[in-house]
Amino acid sequence: MAGLSLPVLVALGLAGLVGGVGITAVGPGGVLPTIALTDLAPAQVAGTAMVTHVATGVLATAAYTRSGQLRDPRTRRTALILAAAALAGAPFGVLINTLVSRQVFGGVLAVFVAGVAALMWLRERRRPAETRPHPSPGAVAVLGLAVAVAAGVVGVGGPMLTVPLLVALGVPVLESLACAQAQSIAIAVVGSAGYLAHDAVDWPLAVLVGVPELAGVLLGWKIARALPARTLKYALLVTLLALAPYLALHG
């Protein structure tokens, strides 16, 4: 962190705060701190972002347990399956990350950002009346495994992709958010262990981004329960669409 100017340090802290809000309010959000760290090597980007998600996952899971979503048996079952699948998928994502170049990493991140934007747009097009029971355990396991691999590669938490995917399958938004928070703990713990083994975590930057991110998690949880958060959703959608081509071109 030495040598960084004050405006850069402030920008990193703000990225953590906004990212935390996004994690618990709409799902996609963990990608913003990852994007803010892209001046690091690919493994350091993912590793530094990943360790912040251990704390955010624990706090967000506690918050959604308090508000009742994770006390529902169906939601709890989905969350546990997602977390178990993450234990298997995240190590493969870490391995893939260590094998790719900066440009390839930027391209992968751009595809993920654009994909999340598309999923968010589809979520807004779906009517609340179309919600259905939770997917089957097999479908949840496949979804969880795929998201865990992807999260391990990029260094983002599970909510980035899990929430839009579950909503697209008909799961209510708050239940989807709750499930994804529990999954993110497993992804972050396993992923962080892998990146620590490669000495790919910048701890000062992790603290700088992670502390505001925790504050954002609590704020996002309050927004998700009190407001439709439509303005925040569209703001994130526009931001992700704007950042995707930049990441693809600059790595």
N, C-alpha and C positions, 0 to 999 in steps of 0.2 A: 504493500500500500504506500510505501515511501515514494515521494516524488509526485504523487497525484495532487493536482490543484484543488483548492476549496470548491470551485464549481463542480468539478468531477465528483468529489466526495459527496456533495449535496445531492447531485443527480443520482448517484448510486443508492443513497438512503431513500430518496423519493421512489426509485424503482422498486425497492423492497416494500415500501408502504403500499403503493398502488398494487403491486403484485399480490400482497397479502389480502387486500380487499377483494381482488378478483378471485382468489382461491376459494374463499368461503361464500362470496356473493353470487358468482356465476360459474365457477369451476375453472376456466382458463384464467390464468393469473401468474402461476409459477414460472411461465415462460418469460415474463418481463424482467425479473432479476437475471435470468440466464442471458437474455439479450444484452443487458447492461454490462455483463462481464465478458463480452466477446473479444476484448483486446487480449485476453489471456490465451494460453494454448488450449486446444479443444478439451483435453482431459481435465485441465484446471477449471475451465468454465463449468463443465458438468459436475465435477467434484465439489467445487466451492458452492455452487447452487444447491447441490443435493444435500449437503450437511445442514443447510438452513431449513430444509423441508422436514427434517426429523422433529424439530421443535414445533414448526407450524402444524404438522400432522397431528401431534399429540394434543396441542391446544385446540385445534379445530374439532378433533374427535370428542374431546371433553365438552366443547361448546354444544355440539349437535346431540350429545348424550343428554346434556342438561335440558335442551329444548324438546327432547322426547323422540326425535326421529330414530335414533339408534336403539331405542327401547322396543321398537316394533319388531316382532319376530321375523317378518319377511325381510325387512331392511337389514337387520342384524345378520341374517343368513347370507344375504348377498354380499355384505361387507366382509364377512369372514372368508367367503370363497375368493373374493377379489384379493384379499390379503395373502391367502395361501398361494394363489397363483403368482403373486408378485415375488414370493420367495424363490420361485423357480425361474422367473423371467428376468428379473433385474440383473443377475450376474452376467447373463448373455449380453445384455445391453452395454454393460461396463466393458466387457471384452471387445465388443464391436467398436466402441468409442476409441479405445487405445490403438486401433488399427487404421484409423482414417486420418486423412490430412485436414488442414484447416479449411481448404476450399470445399472439400466434400462435406465436412461438418456443417459449414455454412449453408450448403445446399440442402442437407437433411433438415436443418432447423427451419429453413424457409418453407419447405414442403409441409412440415408440421404446423407452422404458423398459419399458412394458407388453409390447411385442412381444418384446423380449429375454427377459423373464421367461417368456413363453409358450414361446419356443424352448428355453430352458433346461429347462423342465418336460418338453417333448417329448423332449429329449435323454435325460433320466433314464428315460423310459418305453421307450426303444429299447434292445434287447439288443445286447451286443457282438458276438454271432454274426452279426448282420445286416449287418455292414460289407461294403461292396462296393468295386469298383475306383473310382478317381477319376472324376468326371463328365467328359463330353466337353469338349474345348477350347471349343466354342461355348457350352455351358452355363456353364462357368467364366467366360468373358468377360462374359456377360450378368449373372451374379451379381456379378462384380467391378465392373462399371460401376454397377449399382444401389447397391451398398454404398458406392462412392466418392462418389456424389452425396449420399447420405444422410449420410455422415460429414462431407462438406464443409459441409452445412447446419448440423449440430449441433455439430461440433467434436470428435468422438470418433474414436478409431482404428478401423481395419478389424476388429480382432478382436471388437469388440462384436457385430457381426452376422455376419461371415464364419464364425467358428467354429461357432456354432449351426447356420447354414445348411449348411455342409459336413458336419457330423455328421448332420444330418437327411437328407442325401443318401447317407449310408453311409460317409463317410470316417472313419478312426480319429481319436480325439480328439487325440493328440499330433501327428499329421500335419496335422490341421486347424489346430491352434495354430501350428505352424511356418509353414504357408502364410500365415496371417493376419499374422504378424509382418513377413514380407517385404513384403506388400501395404501394411502400415501406413506403411512408410517413404515409399513413393510418395505415398500420400494426404497424409501430414503435410508433406512437402516442398512439394508443389504447393499444398496448402491454406494453409500458412504464408506462402508467397510472395504469395498473393492477399490474405490479411488484413494482411500487412505493407504492401502497396500502399495499403490503406485506413487505415493507421495504427491498427490495431485489436488491438494486442498490448500487454498490461501486463507488461513484462519482470520487474519485481520479484516479482509474483505468479507468473509462469511459473517463476522460479527456486525460489520457496518451495514450490510444488507439485511441480515437476519433479524436484528432487533426491531427496526421499523416494520419488517414483514410481520412480526408477531402482533404489533399494534394493529396493522391492517387486517389481520385475520379476525380479530375481535370486532372491528368496525364492519367488515364484510358480513359477518354472521348476523349482526344486528340489522344490516340493510336487507339481507335475504329474508329475514322473518317479518320485517316491518313494511317493506316496499317491494313493488314489482321489479325494481332495479332496471327498468327498460333503458333509461338513459345511460347507465353504466354499461349495459350489454352492448349498445350500439357504439359507445365510445371505444370499448375494447375491440369491437369488430372492425371499426375504421382503423384503429391503431395497428392491429395485426395485419390487415390487408396492406397498409402502407409500409410496414416493416418487412414483409415477406420478400419483395423484390430486392430491397437493400441487402438483406442477408444473402440472397442467392448470388448477387453480384460481388459482394465484398467478403463473403466468407465469415 
